[in-house]
Amino acid sequence: MSRSLRTLACLALLGALTACEAVKHDIRESSTRSMEDQLKAAGFKIMLADTQERQKMLNSLPPERVTRIPRPDNVYYIYPDPDVCSCLYVGREVEFEKLQQLGAELAQSNRAMITHEIAENQQAGWAPSGPWGNWGYWGITNPNSMGRPAWDPE
């Protein structure tokens, strides 16, 4: 293999790896933004990490996770976001309960949407293998892959 061909192959590989990292970053950022939207809707306050104490908290707490911090006067729930806004989302018990409620509602909504889409696909005749039978590996080895009932002897 010539040197220029190896260099080209290395550059192509490097480009592919960079693209994969960019996609992973976009997915993580999208997930973080979704969580931030839920935190805002629950009433969490945004505090920029513009003081030494907040900066220390931003760097010491696990990122992208709500952490319970008891203090003598109250219990606080803090969500540090070092990547998107370099800020802390701070709430108390009321906001945390609202956040849990919103999370449960979102999960229920997602389940309902998936169930509805599956029902629509089945009603339209689109099973996981499609309306024409299974053409994948099981289509080759399964005698009933062309839509015949399982009890059909042929």
N, C-alpha and C positions, 0 to 999 in steps of 0.2 A: 504494500500500500504506500502510495507516495506521501510525501510530507504535507503537501498542500491538501490532499484528500483527508488526511488525519486531522489537520487543523480545521478544515471545514466541518468534519464530523464532530469535533470537540465543541466548536462554536454552536452547532445545531443542538447538541445536547445541553449546553449551557443555556441557550435560549429557551428550550423546553422546560428546564428546571426553574428558570426565572418565571416563566408563565405559570407554572404550577404554584409557586410561592405567591404570586399575585392573586391567583384564584383563591387560595387558602386564606390570604389576608382579607380579601373582599367578603368571603363567607363569614369569617370571624367578626369583621366590622359590622356586617349586616345583622348578625346575631346580637352584637353589643348594642346596636342602635335599637333593635326591637326591645331589648331589656330596658334600655334607657327610656323608651316611650312608656313602658309599663311603670317604671319608677316614677316618672313625671305624673302619669295618670293617677297613681296611688297617693300622690301628694309629697313625695320626697323632695327635699330642697337641694339645689345644686350649689356646691361650695367649691370655688376655684382653689387649687392648691397653691395659694399665693403667700402663705406664711410658712415658717419653718416647721411648725407643729403639723400643719396639714400636709406638707410635702413629705414629712416623715411617715405620716399615716398612709399616704398614697403609696409610698414605696414599701411599707412593712406589711400591709394587709394583703391577703391573696386577691389578685386581680379578678375582676368580672365575677365576683361572688359576694353575696350579702353576708356581712359579718355582724354578729351581735356583740355589742360592747356595753357591759353594765357600768354605770357610774353611780356615785352616791345619790345624786338627785334624780336620775332617770335612766332608762335603758335606751340605747341608740342602736340603730341598724345602719350600717355604712356599706356602700357599694363603691369601691374605688375603680376609676376608669383612667388608667395611665396612658392608654393608646389614643383614644379619640379626642377627649377634651381635657385631659390632665386635671380632673376634678373628682370630687367626692359627692355622692348622693347620700344625703343624711335624712333618716326618718326615725320616728318613734314607734311604739307598739301599734297605734292606730293605723299608721301608714303601712307598716309591715303586714298587718292583717289584711288590709285592702290589697296589697301586692299579691298576697297568697290567693285571695279571692279572684283577682284578675287573672292570675296564672291558671287557676282551675277552670275559669270560664273560657280562656283561650284554648286549653287542652280539650275541653268538651266541644267547643266549636270546631276544632280541627278534626276530632273524631267524627262529628256529625257530617262534616264536609266530605271526608273520605268515604264514609258509609254511603252517603248520597251518590258520590261519583261511581262507586262500585255497583250500586243498584242500577244506575243509569246505563252503565256499560253492559251489565247482564241483561237488562231489558232490551238493549239494542242488539244483543247477540254476540257481544264481544266478551268472551271468557278470557282468562289469562293466556290461552293459546290462540285466541283469535277465532273468527267465525268459520275459518276453513280448516280447522283442525290444527294439531300441533305439528309444526314443521321442523322443530328442533331435534335434539338427540332422542327424546322420547317419541317423537313422531316416527322415527325409523324403527324403534324397538317395540313400541306399543301397538298391538294389533287393532286396538280400537281408536287409533289416533285420528281417523277420518270422520269422527262424529257419530260412529255407530254406538248404540247402547252397549254397556258392559256385558249384558246377557246375550248379545248376538253371537251365535256360534261361529260365524265366518270370521 
